[in-house]
Amino acid sequence: MDRASLGQHGRATLLTAVGIGVAGAVLVLAASLMRAKRGERFEGRSVAAWTRALQSEDAETRRQAAGAFVRAAPRSPAVTHALLAVLDAGDRDELHGTVADAIVQLGPVAQAASGQFVALLRDEHPGIRAQAALILGQVGSTKGDHLAPVAAALTDADARVRRAAARSVGLGGTHAERYRRELVMAAGDSNAAVRLEAVRSLMVTAPETTLVLPALVAALSDSSEQVRLAAAYAVARYGEYAGTAVPALGRALKDGHFGMRVAAAVALGRIGPRAAAAVPQLRLALSDPDGGTREAAAAALARISR
């Protein structure tokens, strides 16, 4: 069977496998490849050997086998579509990541299929929408024109999709600056994971004090430790222009998470003399039980007093 025929056969197999679970879908693909390739070997092992590995009790062995089968599948947009569908099958195990990683590794083929992934942002299954958003963030156009539909997904009804979209917009680098407003809205999402990815994506955009900085200052008081920490790192990038963050950073020196106390002290030091209002709190931090916090507070006081 030639590569084109194998592509049609593997594509049909994957499409019919949707709904039986990721592990089951890859097993069906394995059987298909075994019939099509017979005694052929790939990646140093026979199809039969890879099939046995896929049924191993060891998760890492199964993951490696699944990856090998996915890489053996033809590199075409139709196959990537089928793989995306498999991602939202019933099982929730390590094979999901393997299949998603394989799609990204298709490189130019996946990039050429970006229009297909954009269409999948409207799929009825949230798992597919989320994976499509993540993949677009990694293989989208270098012009960033794929980010508009991804940014629109920041208002998706499902938190998984919003989180994936927030992360992917940030992967657009400088192109993410077009979607600051959408990211700021996402930084106030009801889901902490979405807020975290939004703040992280805002961190990669150029400093902006009218819209973005106020959102980051608000995030310094977030209920999630991870969000607060990401916001502190982001605010630190603003240096002397983050004067409006001083009160919140001063309060953060009493945060229950030592990493946040360190980050707050570092950010105050970056602000420099304009953070003078936080000097009393920094002096108190010199007695913090955490050595890293004490060191960061001392360094901040030195920078502020220059």
N, C-alpha and C positions, 0 to 999 in steps of 0.2 A: 504494500500500500504506500503511495507516495505521500509527501508532506501535506499537499493540498487535501487529499482524501482523508488523511488523519485529522486535519484541522476540522473538516466538516463533521467527522465522526465524534471527535472529542468535544466539539462545540455542542452538538446535539445531546451528548451524554451529560455534559454539565448542566444544560438547560433543564433536562428532565430530572436531574438530581435535586433541583431546588425543592426544599421542603422536607427532605429526608434527613437533614442534619449535615454539618460540614464533614464529619468523619465518614458518614455514609456516602456523601457525594464524592469524596476523593477516592473511596474504595471502588465506587462504580467507574470512575475515570481510570483507575488502575486496571480494572478488568477490561475496559475498553482498549487501553493501550496494549495490554497483554495480547489481546486478540489481533490487534492491528500490527504490532511490531514483532510478535512471536518471540524468537530467540534473541532479538536485538538487545544490546546493553546500552546503558547511559549512565554517566557519572561513575563508571567503574563497576557497576553491578547490573545484574539482569533484572528485567521487569518483575520476575517472580520473587527475586530476593527483596526488591523494594516493597513489593506487596506484603510480604511477610513482615517486614520492618514496620509497615504502616499499622499492623495489627498487634504490635508489641505492647506489653504492659508499661514500658518505659516511655514517659511523655516526650523526652528529648529525642528518642529514636523515632517516635511517630512524627514529631515535628520535622525532623530531617528528611524523612521519607516523603512527607506531604510536600515539602519544598522541592524535592527532586522531581516529583510528578508534575507539579505546577510548572517548573522550568522546562520540562519535557514537552509540555503542551505548546501548540503553535503560537507564535507571537502575532496576534491580530486583534483589532478592536472588538471583534465579535466575541473572542474568547475572554477578553478582559471584562466585557459586559456579563458574560456567564459567571465568571469568577466573582464579580460583585454580587450577583444574585445569590451565590452560594454563601457569601458572607452573612446573609441575613437568615440562613436556615436555622433549624431549631436548636442545635447544639451551641453551647457557649464555652469553647475550650481554646487551647493554645493554637489550634489550626487557623482560627480567624486571623491572627496576626501574621501567620505564615503566608496565607493567601494574599492579604493586603500588601505585605512587603513584596511579594512576587510581582504584583501589578505595578508597583512603583519601579521595580527593577527592569520592567520592560522598556524603560527609557523613552526613546523617540516614538515608539509605537503607542505607548500610553499617552504621550503628549499629543500625538496626532488624533487620539480619541477623546481629547478634552471636551469636545462638544457633546459627546455621549455622556460623559460624567456630569456635565452641566444639566443635561436632561434628567439624569438620575437624582438630582437634587429635588426633583418633584415626585419621586417615587412614593408609593403609598406606604412602604416599609421604612420606618425611621432608621433602622440599622443600615440600610442601603444608602439613605440620604447622608448619614453621618460619614460612612466610608467614602462616598463620592466627594464630600467636602474635604476630607483629609487628603485624598489622593490628588485633588485639584491643587491643593496647597503645595504639593511636592513636585508635580509634573506639569503645572499650568504654564501658560505662555510667558515668555520672558518680558513681554510688554505689559503683563499684569491685567490683560483684559478679561481674564477668567475670574477676577476677584469680585466683580460686580454681583454676579449671581451668588457667589459664596457669601458676600457681605449681607445679601438679602436673606440668607438662611439664618442670620443672627436672630431673627424673630420667629424661627420655626417653633411649632408647638412642643416639640420634643427637646428636652435639655441636652440629650446626647448630640443632636444635630447642631444646636447652638454652640455647644462646647467645641465641636470639631470645626465649625465655621470660624469661631473666634481664634482658634489656633492657626488655621490656614491663612486667614487674612494677615496675620503677623509674619507668616512665611513669605509673604509677598515683598518683604523688605521695604524699600522706599515707596513702592506702590501702595503700601498699606496706609500711607498718609492721606490718600484720597478718602479713606473710610474712617477717619478719626471719630466723626460724630457717631457712627454706628457702633464703634468700639466703646465709646464713652457710655452709650446706652446699655451695652452689654455688661459694662463694669458695674451696673446696678441691677443685674439680673437676680432673680430669686434663687438661682442655683449657684452655690459656691464655686463649683468646678468651672462654670461658665465665666463667672467673675474673674477667677484666677487667670484663665486663658486670655480674657480681654485685657486685663492689666499687663500681662506679659507681652501681648501684642502692641499695646500702647508704648511699651518700653522701647520698642525698636523704631518707633517713629521719631522724627526730629522734635526736640523740646518745643512745646507750645503752651503758653501760659493762660490763654483766655478760656479755652475749652478743656484741654487735657489735664493741666495741672490741678484745677479744682476737683476733677474726678479722682485723681490720684490721692489728693489730700483726704478726700472722703473715704477712700479705700484704706487709709491708715487706721481707721477705726472699725474696719470690717470684723464681723464675727468669726471669720476664718483666719487662723494664724498664717496660712500660706498666702492668702490674699494680702494681708497686712504686710508680710515680709516682702512680697513682690512689689507692692506699692512703695515701700521704703527704698528699695533698690532703684526703682524708677525715679522717685523724687530726687535721689542723690545725684542723678545725671544732670539735673537742672542747675546744680551749683548755687551761685549767688542769686539766681533768678527765682529760687524757691522760697523766698522769704515768707510767703503766706502759709507755708507748711510748718513753720517753727512751732506754733502752739501745739499742733497735733503730734509733732515729733517729740516735743518735750514731754507730753503725756505718755508717749510710747516708751519712754525710758523706764517706765514702771510696768511695762507689759510682762505678763506671766511667762512669756517665751523668751529665753535668753538671747536667741538669735535675733529676735525683733529689737531687743534693747541695744544690741551691738549695731544693727543696721540703722537704728534711729540716731545713735551717736555719730556714726560715720556720716550720715546725711547732714546732720547739723554742722559737722566739721567742714563738709564740702560747701555749705552755704557761707561759712566764714563769719566775718564781723556782723553781718545782718542777722545772725542767729543769737545775738547777745542776750535776748530776752530769755533764752533757755539756759543761761550760765548757772543759775541756782540749781536747776534740775541736774545739770551735768556734774556739778560739784557733789550732789548727793549720790550720783551714780559712781563716784570714785570709791564708794563703800559697798558697791554691789557685790553679792556673793560670787558672781561669775567673773573670773579673771579677764576674759575677753571683753566684757562690758566695761570693766574698770580701765582697761588699756585704751579702748575706743573713746571713752569719755575724756581721758587725759589728753589724747591726741586732738580731740575736738576742741577742748578748751585752749590748747596751744594755738590752733588755727584761728579761733575766734578772736583771740587777744592780739593778733598781729596788727 
